[in-house]
Amino acid sequence: MSKIEPTLAAPMAPSRIDFAAVLARQSERDARIAALRPANKERLFDGLTAAGITHVTVSFDGYGDSGQVESIAAYAGDAEVTFPKTQIAYAALTWDDPEVEMRALSLEDVVEQLAYDLLSDTHGGWENNDGAYGEFCFDALARSIHLEFNERFTSSELYTHDF
């Protein structure tokens, strides 16, 4: 008589991670970040208005697991202008500290940070696989941010035939 060895690996031990607690902490953190956004937007729009900037466009593109802001342009009416060196306060949370961190960022850097934050909130993973591209318009006069988002995807259609 021969002894037969099992061909399947032993089952993994049950996880000791409390996933419900992890998700609850992440949800709480997301809510705290969302609560910081209105004041950050107000400071940004105040700074843009004080600089005479009427609107800002931000173009982004991503695919294959990487993505980036391609360009940021500021306008006074129809004329493109350069961002002033003005810095404003930007409230943020870091991964390793529960306290709010106040950072002094340029107007352009705040625009870029908000664009990345809003992309992450509305279309997390926008840079993965076939990716996405689009443009934000930060309208300082209306004090609003508009996003045009184009998602890329690979499509296939199945046809079957019996002969």
C-alpha positions in Angstrom: 0.0 0.0 0.0 1.3 3.5 -0.9 0.8 6.7 0.9 -0.7 9.5 -1.3 0.3 13.0 -0.6 -2.3 15.7 -0.9 -2.0 17.9 -4.0 -3.7 21.0 -2.5 -2.0 23.3 -0.2 -3.4 23.5 3.4 -6.1 26.3 3.7 -4.9 29.6 4.9 -5.5 30.6 8.5 -8.4 33.0 9.0 -7.4 36.7 8.7 -6.8 38.5 12.0 -7.5 41.8 10.4 -10.7 43.5 11.3 -11.7 44.7 7.9 -14.8 46.4 9.2 -12.7 48.5 11.5 -10.3 49.3 8.7 -13.1 50.4 6.4 -14.7 52.5 9.2 -11.4 54.3 9.8 -11.0 55.0 6.1 -14.6 56.3 5.9 -14.0 58.6 8.9 -10.8 59.9 7.3 -12.5 60.5 3.9 -15.2 62.4 5.7 -12.6 64.6 7.5 -10.9 65.3 4.2 -14.2 66.2 2.6 -15.0 68.6 5.4 -11.7 70.5 4.7 -12.5 71.0 1.0 -15.0 73.9 1.2 -12.6 76.2 3.1 -9.7 75.2 0.7 -11.9 76.1 -2.3 -12.9 79.4 -0.7 -9.3 80.3 -0.1 -8.3 79.3 -3.6 -11.1 81.3 -5.2 -10.3 84.3 -3.0 -6.7 84.1 -4.1 -7.5 83.7 -7.8 -9.9 86.7 -7.7 -7.3 88.8 -5.9 -4.8 88.0 -8.6 -7.3 89.0 -11.3 -7.6 85.4 -12.6 -11.1 84.6 -13.9 -10.6 80.9 -14.6 -8.1 78.1 -14.7 -8.1 75.0 -16.9 -6.4 71.8 -15.9 -5.9 69.0 -18.5 -5.1 65.5 -17.3 -4.4 62.1 -19.0 -3.7 58.6 -17.7 -3.6 55.0 -18.7 -1.5 51.9 -18.0 -1.5 52.5 -14.2 0.0 56.0 -14.4 -1.6 59.4 -14.9 -0.7 63.0 -14.5 -1.9 66.6 -14.9 -0.7 67.6 -18.4 -1.2 71.3 -18.2 -2.5 74.1 -15.9 -3.4 77.4 -17.5 -4.7 80.6 -15.9 -6.7 83.2 -17.6 -7.9 86.8 -17.1 -10.9 86.9 -19.4 -9.6 85.5 -22.7 -6.0 86.2 -22.1 -3.7 83.6 -20.7 -1.7 84.9 -17.7 1.0 83.6 -15.5 0.2 82.5 -11.9 1.5 85.0 -9.3 3.9 83.7 -6.7 1.2 84.1 -4.1 0.8 81.4 -1.5 -2.3 80.5 0.4 -3.1 78.2 3.2 -4.2 74.6 2.3 -5.6 72.3 4.9 -4.6 68.6 4.5 -4.4 65.3 6.3 -1.4 63.1 6.0 -1.4 59.3 6.3 0.5 59.1 9.5 -1.0 62.0 11.5 -4.6 62.5 12.4 -4.2 66.2 12.9 -4.9 68.8 10.2 -1.8 70.1 8.6 -1.9 73.7 7.3 0.5 74.1 4.3 1.5 77.2 2.4 1.1 76.4 -1.3 1.1 78.5 -4.4 -2.2 79.1 -6.2 -1.1 76.8 -9.0 -0.2 74.0 -6.5 -3.6 74.3 -4.8 -5.3 74.0 -8.2 -3.3 70.9 -9.0 -3.9 69.3 -5.6 -7.7 69.9 -5.8 -7.8 68.5 -9.3 -6.1 65.3 -8.1 -8.3 65.1 -5.0 -11.5 65.5 -7.0 -10.4 62.9 -9.6 -9.7 60.5 -6.8 -13.1 61.2 -5.2 -15.2 60.9 -8.3 -13.3 58.5 -10.5 -10.8 56.6 -8.3 -8.4 54.6 -10.5 -8.9 56.9 -13.5 -5.3 56.2 -14.4 -5.6 52.4 -14.5 -5.9 50.1 -17.5 -7.2 52.1 -20.5 -7.4 55.1 -18.3 -9.1 58.4 -18.8 -8.5 62.0 -19.9 -10.3 65.3 -19.4 -10.3 68.8 -18.2 -11.3 70.8 -15.2 -12.4 74.4 -15.3 -11.9 76.4 -12.1 -14.3 79.3 -12.6 -13.3 82.0 -10.1 -16.2 84.3 -11.0 -18.8 81.6 -10.4 -16.7 80.0 -7.6 -17.3 76.6 -9.1 -15.3 73.7 -10.5 -16.4 71.9 -13.6 -15.0 68.5 -14.7 -15.3 66.9 -18.2 -14.2 63.3 -17.8 -13.6 60.9 -20.7 -13.2 57.2 -19.6 -11.4 54.9 -22.0 -12.3 51.2 -22.2 -11.7 48.2 -24.3 -14.8 46.7 -25.7 -15.7 43.4 -27.3 -18.8 42.0 -28.9 -19.6 38.4 -29.1 -21.1 36.8 -32.2 -22.0 33.2 -32.4 -22.9 31.1 -35.4 -24.1 27.6 -35.8 -23.6 25.9 -39.1 
